[in-house]
């Protein structure tokens, strides 16, 4: 069991436990810092979905920056219990944890109008296209989708890669609708 630190916002420097689970690969500090520099440090009022939560690093970073609602979806019951423990320890009242398969949850979810959807599925599962397809209907009018993958992913029709980067073997992209006027 390891740990990572939240890098910004109200819980800056707070630690999150990282279990030794197959396929769990928390987003690095460098990548999280880049993502939240792109998004801005204040997410007041945002609704955020972290669909493959794992360690919860991305979702907790959003909540730490005042997102109004953060939904963490994690299939592994042990990891989900760890996320709930971190929610309680930090008194993170805006975070809700669901133990569920992320694809099934997104496909069944009502059209929720999320401002930011975070997709970082296990790389070996190759769920990137399916995750994007399930996430797109849940996105709000000016919403953004963040995707982390072992390769650059094909940007779906109607979207553009607004920002992108690479850190070692990790490719990351922030996608927006082509009709989104930007931030």
C-alpha positions in Angstrom: 0.0 0.0 0.0 1.4 3.4 -1.0 0.0 6.9 -1.1 -0.3 10.0 -3.2 -0.9 13.6 -2.3 -3.5 15.9 -3.4 -1.6 18.7 -5.2 -4.0 21.7 -5.0 -7.0 23.3 -3.4 -8.4 23.0 0.1 -6.9 19.5 0.7 -3.5 20.3 -0.7 -0.9 17.9 0.7 -3.5 15.5 2.1 -2.6 11.9 1.4 -4.7 9.3 -0.4 -3.9 5.6 0.1 -3.1 3.6 -3.0 -3.8 -0.1 -2.8 -1.7 -2.6 -4.7 -4.4 -3.7 -7.1 -4.0 -5.1 -10.6 -4.2 -2.4 -13.2 -4.3 0.4 -10.7 -2.0 3.2 -11.9 -2.7 6.6 -10.2 -2.4 9.7 -12.3 1.0 11.2 -11.7 1.5 14.5 -9.9 2.9 16.0 -13.1 -0.1 15.0 -15.2 -2.6 16.1 -12.5 -0.9 19.4 -12.2 -1.0 19.9 -16.0 -4.7 18.9 -16.2 -5.7 21.4 -13.5 -3.6 24.1 -15.0 -5.6 23.6 -18.2 -8.9 23.6 -16.3 -8.1 26.3 -13.8 -7.6 26.0 -10.1 -11.2 26.9 -9.2 -13.9 24.5 -10.3 -16.7 26.1 -8.2 -20.1 24.8 -9.2 -18.7 22.1 -11.5 -20.3 18.6 -11.7 -17.6 16.0 -12.1 -17.7 12.3 -12.9 -14.6 10.2 -12.3 -15.7 7.0 -14.0 -12.7 4.7 -13.3 -11.8 6.2 -9.9 -9.1 3.7 -8.7 -7.2 5.8 -6.1 -9.6 8.7 -6.5 -6.7 11.1 -7.2 -8.5 12.9 -10.1 -11.9 13.2 -8.4 -10.4 14.3 -5.1 -8.4 17.0 -6.9 -11.6 18.3 -8.5 -13.4 18.3 -5.1 -10.4 20.0 -3.5 -10.9 22.8 -6.0 -14.5 23.4 -4.9 -16.4 21.3 -7.5 -20.1 21.2 -6.4 -20.5 17.5 -7.0 -18.0 14.7 -7.7 -19.1 11.2 -8.4 -16.5 8.4 -8.1 -17.3 5.1 -9.8 -15.1 2.1 -8.8 -15.8 -1.5 -9.6 -13.4 -3.1 -7.0 -15.3 -3.2 -3.7 -12.0 -2.9 -1.7 -10.9 0.2 -3.6 -14.4 1.7 -3.3 -14.3 1.2 0.5 -10.9 2.9 0.6 -12.4 5.9 -1.3 -15.3 6.1 1.1 -12.8 6.1 4.0 -11.0 9.0 2.4 -14.3 10.9 1.9 -15.0 10.5 5.6 -11.5 11.4 6.7 -11.5 14.6 4.6 -15.2 15.4 5.3 -15.6 15.6 1.6 -19.4 16.1 1.5 -19.5 16.8 -2.2 -18.0 13.4 -3.2 -20.3 10.4 -3.7 -18.8 6.9 -4.3 -20.6 4.1 -6.2 -19.3 0.6 -6.4 -20.2 -0.3 -9.9 -18.9 -1.2 -13.4 -18.1 2.3 -14.9 -19.4 1.4 -18.4 -22.7 -0.1 -17.1 -23.2 2.8 -14.7 -22.6 5.4 -17.4 -24.9 3.6 -19.9 -27.7 3.5 -17.3 -27.2 7.0 -15.8 -29.7 9.7 -16.7 -28.3 12.5 -18.9 -26.7 14.4 -16.1 -24.9 17.4 -17.7 -21.5 16.8 -16.2 -19.0 19.7 -16.7 -16.0 17.3 -16.6 -15.8 13.6 -17.1 -12.6 11.9 -16.2 -11.8 8.6 -18.0 -8.7 6.7 -16.9 -9.6 3.0 -17.3 -7.1 0.2 -16.8 -4.8 0.3 -19.8 -4.8 -3.5 -20.4 -8.6 -3.5 -20.6 -8.7 -1.3 -23.7 -12.0 0.3 -22.8 -11.2 3.7 -24.2 -13.6 3.8 -27.2 -16.4 2.2 -25.1 -15.8 4.6 -22.2 -15.9 7.6 -24.5 -19.2 6.4 -26.2 -20.8 5.9 -22.7 -19.5 9.2 -21.4 -20.5 11.5 -24.3 -24.3 11.5 -23.5 -23.6 12.5 -19.9 -21.7 15.6 -20.8 -23.2 19.0 -20.3 -23.4 21.6 -23.0 -19.9 23.1 -22.4 -18.5 20.0 -20.7 -15.1 18.5 -21.2 -13.8 14.9 -21.2 -10.4 14.0 -20.0 -8.9 10.7 -21.2 -5.7 8.9 -20.1 -4.4 6.1 -22.3 -1.2 4.2 -23.3 -1.5 5.8 -26.8 -3.2 8.8 -28.3 -6.8 7.9 -28.8 -8.9 8.7 -31.8 -11.0 11.7 -31.1 -14.7 11.0 -31.6 -16.7 12.8 -34.2 -18.0 16.1 -33.0 -15.2 16.6 -30.6 -11.7 18.1 -30.8 -8.6 17.5 -28.7 -8.5 20.9 -27.0 -5.3 20.1 -25.0 -3.1 17.0 -25.0 0.2 15.9 -23.6 2.4 12.9 -22.9 4.3 11.8 -19.8 6.4 8.7 -20.4 4.0 6.0 -21.6 0.9 7.9 -20.7 -1.0 10.0 -23.3 -3.6 12.4 -22.0 -6.1 14.5 -23.8 -8.8 17.0 -22.8 -11.6 16.8 -25.3 -14.4 19.3 -26.0 -17.3 19.5 -28.4 -16.5 21.2 -31.6 -19.4 23.6 -31.0 -18.0 24.5 -27.5 -16.7 28.0 -27.6 -13.9 27.1 -25.2 -12.9 28.2 -21.7 
